[in-house]
């Protein structure tokens, strides 16, 4: 009862303060405490205070919490908002229908016709195409091409889907929920998935992202994209891969058998969240992340640094154990060492309370960009941790950044 009482006070304070993101922050904690009604009301309070009212994922959260609280009418009121949403995609509609929290509503006569309306609206919003952009070791590399009908502007954003250097189709789908502002502005979004850890290391993933850029540029006419107006973005490991591709030296393959590989993998602008930038100095000078295997294993990212060399005599891979060689390979994938005056402009954010990637990583990048004169915008989010919601609403400026630099 005390938790419910204090939750009610919190919600009232948030509504009064008109701070949507503070309200959203307590939603999850209330939900985990099984205070579902309070969680639902906190979400709705956040929506009322939010400048952007078309927020389907928030309505889904509210509906799920109302459903678990036994308030079916309130859950359906929240879901009804989705029938007019311009943000929902076919993937969102399918995930909504399979949502566990909403399963208690499926026996209600209102459920099926409402889901049909939501699915119809989703199909009207987006065109989504899965594309195979390459192959490796008999496996296909895929991306999702998303654009809103009737609003082309010939500019493309590559979103690198790689949390902890791991890609998944479900992650690519969830990324679509934050694409709305881009899509409304006419951008085409390419959600790029890479060969993932632990099977593929970072160097191999960088090659995948390069391949994706080249593929889009080679097929620019087919996609309705200007090949000189391609930007790239990502968060955490996805941000690291984005910066590495943007900064590291490109080796053109003018005589490559595959015409895609003859294209440039250069991008014109970058936007990233809390990116790793220097594995040789992690959180402080001399803190070499690459050779701290126990720490990497504890954080389940050792596979990303599992550098291997091919023995062509017996066609097997052997781990690289030489410290000096591993340090060189770490430098090759640390974007801070590759910044040059010809690199694209960068928008980036980092929370000063990030427990996963030290803010020192972004501060080092800022210093290097300033040193060589690369245009950039760096935002430190007070109290921000390692999650997307903490970066809002400032992260919305990334859309403006790309509009300015992909002219």
N, C-alpha and C positions, 0 to 999 in steps of 0.2 A: 504493500500500500504506500509505503514511503517513496518507493521508486516512481510509482505512478503519480504521486503528488508532485514530486520534484520535476518529473518529466512535463507535467502540465504547466508548471511555472516556467520551465525552459521554453516550451513552445510559445507561451504567451509573450515571453521576452523577445523571442526571435521575430514574431510577427510585428511586435511594436518597433523593434529595431530595423525591420525590413532587411535583414541579412539572410539571404537564402542559404548561403553556404554554411553558415553556422548551424542552421536548422538541419541541413542534410547531414552534417557531421554526427549529430546524435542519433540519427535514424537507425544506423546499423547497430549501435550499442544497445539501443532499446529493443531492437529486433532480436539480437543475440540473447538478451535477458528475457525473451518471450513476453515482453510488454508490447504486444502486437498493436493494440488499439492506440497506445501512445505513440508508437513508431509511425503508424499510418498518419496520425494527425500532425506529427512533426514533418513528415514528407509533404503533406498538403499545405502546411504553413510555409514551407520553403518554396513551393510552387507559387503561392500567392505573392510572396516577396520577390520572386525571380523576375527579372526583366523579360526573359525569354519564356513565354507561357507554353510553347509547344515543346514539351519535355516528356516524350513517351516512356522513357525508362523510369522516370520518377513516378509517373502514373501507374506503371506496372508494379513498382515497389509498394506504392500505397494500396493498390488493389490486393496484392498478395497479403499484406499485413491485415487489411480489413477482413479478408477471407479467413485467415487463421484466427482472427478475433471473433469469428461467427457473425460478422456484419455483411451479409451478402449484398444487401441493397447498396451500401456504400461502396463495396467493391465494384459492382456493375456501373455505378455512377463514374468512378474513376476510369474504368475501361472504356466507357462510352466516349470519353475524350479522344481516344485513339482513332475513332472513325473519321475524324476531321484532320488528323495530324499529317503534316507534310514531311515528317521526319522518318516515319516507319518504313522499313524495307520488307521484302518478302521473307528474309531470314528472321527479322524481328517477329513477324507474324507467326512463323512456325515455332520459334522458341517460346512465344507467349502461349501458344496452344499446348505446349508440353511442360509449362511451368508447374513445378510440384506444389508450390504454395496455392496455386489457383485450381488445383485438381478437385477441391471440394465443391467448386462451382459447376463442374461439368455435368452434373445431373439436373441442373436447373434448366428450365425450358428456354431461358434467355441466352444461354451460353452459345449454342451452335449458330443461331442467326447473327449474333454479335461477332463471333470469330469470322464468319463469312464476310461481313462488312469490313472488318479490319483487314482481312486478306485482300479484298478488292481494292481498298484504298492504298495498301502497300504496293500493289502492282501498278497503280497509277502514278506513284511517286518516282520510282527508280527503274532504270535499266541496269541489270547486273549480269555480267558475263564472266565466267571462269575461263582463264586463259593459261595455256601451257607455254611458258616462256623459255623453257630449256629442259635438258635432261642431264643426269649425272649418275653414273654407275647403274644404269637401267631404271632410274627413278625419274619421275616427272617433277619439274619445278613449276609451281602455279601461282597465279595472282588473281585477284578479283577486280575487275574493271567496273566502276560504279559511276553513273552520271544521272543527273535529273533531266527528265524529258523537257525539251524545248528551251534549254538555257545553256547552250554551248558558248565558251569563250576562248577555245583553242589552247587553254593552259592546263597543265597536268601536275598533279601532286602525287609523288610516290610515298606511300606510307609503309615503312619497314616494320613488319609484324614479327617481333623477336624478343619478347620479354625473357630475360635471363638467357638470351641467345637461343631461344626455342620458339618456333612458329607452330601455330595450329589453325585449323580452319575455323574453329569456334572463336578463337581470338580475333581472327580477321573479321568475322561477323560482328563481334561486339564493338570493334573499332568503327563500324559504320555508324553507330549511334552518335559519334562525335564529328561526323562528316557533314552535317546538315548545312552549316554556315558556308563551307566550301561549295557544296552543291548548289545552294541558293545563289551563289555568285557566279555559277557557270563552270567551275572547275571540274575536271574529270579526275577521279581518285583511283589510284592503282594500289590496292592492298597487297603488298609483295611478301610472300612466304619464302623462307630460305631453308636449305638443308640444316637440320637442327642438331644441337648438342643433345646427347653425348656422342652421336655418330659423327657429326661434322664439327670441326673447330672453327674459330673465328675467321682465320685466313680463308677458309673455304666458303664461309658465309659472305665475306666481302666480295668474293668472285661471283657469287650468286646475285648479289645486289647490282654489281656492275653489269652482269648479263641482263638483268631486268631493265636497267636504264637503256642499254643498247637495243633491246627488243622493242621497247616503246618508241624510241627514236626511229628505228628502221621501219616500224609500222605506223608512223605518225599520221600519214594520210588516211589510213584505215580507221584510226581512232579519232580523227578529227582534232589532232593535236599539232600545235606548232612545235617542231623539234628543238627550237631555241627557247621554249618557254616551259621547261621542266624543272620543278622543285622537288625537294625531298625532306621528309620529316620522320621523327620517331621519338619514343620515350625510352629512357634507360638504355638497355642493350640495343634497341632499335635506333636510338639517337646516336649511340656510339658507331654503329654500322653506317648510318647516314653521314656522319662527319668523316669517317674514314674514307668512304667513297668520294666525298666532296673534296677532300684535301690531298689524299695520297696521289703519287705520280701515276699518270695513266700511260700505259703502253699500248699504242694503237697496233692492231693486227691487220695491216693493209692487205696481206695475202692470205688471210684466213679462209679456209674452205667454206665456212658458213658466213654468208654476207652480213648476218646480224653482228658477228664478232668484229667486223671491220668498222663498225660505228663507234662514235665517242661515247664514253660513259660520264661525261661532264654534266653537272647540273648547274642551274643558274641562281638558286637560292636555297637556304636551309633553315629549318626551324626544329629545335629539339628540346626535350625536357630531361633534366638531371642526368646528363650523359657521362659515362666513363670516358676519360680522355688521355690518361697517362698511367699505364700499368706498372711503370718502373718507380713511380712516386705516388703511392696510394694513400692519400690522407696526410702525407708529409714526405719530405725529402728522404729518399733512400729506402722507402717502404716498398719493396719489390713484391708486387702481388703475384707475379707469374710463377715464382718459385716457392710460393707458400701453399704447397699441395694440401696439407691438412685443412687450412682455412677454406680453400676452394672446394674441397670435398664436403666440408661442413655446410657450405652454402649451395651445394649441389650444382656447381658450375665448372668443375674440373674439366669436363669434356670440352668446354669452350677453349681451354688452354692445352689440350692434349695434342701437342704438336708431334707430327710423325713424318718420317721420311720413307720413301719407297725404295726397297731393295729390288732392283730389276732382275737380279739373278734368280731369285726364287719368288718374285712378285708378292712380297709380303711387306706390310708396314711395320716399321720399328719406331718406338717412341724416341723422341729427341730428349736426351737427358743432360747433355752438355750445357752448363749454366750460361756460358758466354753466348752460345748459339741461341739458347732460349731467350736471353736478354735481347739479342738482335731481332728475333722474331717478335718479341713483345713490342719493341720500338716500331717495327713495321706496322703494327696494328694499333698504335697509340696516336690518334690524330693530332695531338698537340705538337708533335715533332715535325709535322708535315705542312704546317700553315705557311703559305707563301702569298706574296702580294697579288697574285692572279686568282686567288680563291674567291668563291662566291660569298655574298653577305650572309650573316648568321644571326638568327633570333634564338635566344635560349633562356631557359629559366631553371632555377634550382632553389629548393627550400633550405633554409639555414638550420633545419632540424632533421635533415635527411639521415636516417640511420643505415642506409644501404649503400649509397654512393656519396662519398664525402663531398661537401660543397667545394672543397679545395680543387676538385677536378674541373669544375666550371670556372673557378677563379683563375686557375692556370691558363685555361683556354682564353679567358678574357684578356689576360696580360699579353698573351701571344698575339691575339688579334690586334690589340692596340699597338704592339711593337711593330707589326708589319703594315699597319694601316688598312686592315680589312673593316669595312663597315659592319657594325653589329649593334644589337640591342640586347642587353643582359639585365634580367630582372631577378633579384633575390626576393623570395617569398618568406617573410617572417613567420616562423613556426611551421613552415611547409615541410612535410615529410615526403616519402617516396610513393606518392600516388597522384593520379590525374586530378582528382577533385580538389586537392590542396592547391593546385596551380590555377584554379579558376577564381575570378573571371579573367585574369590577365592573359591567360593562354589564348583567349579568343583573339588577341591581337595578331596571332600568327596568320590569320586570314588576310588581314590588312597588309602584313609584311609581304606575303606572296603576291597580293594584288599590286603592290608597289614595285616589286623587283622582278616580276615575270611579265613586264610590259613588252 
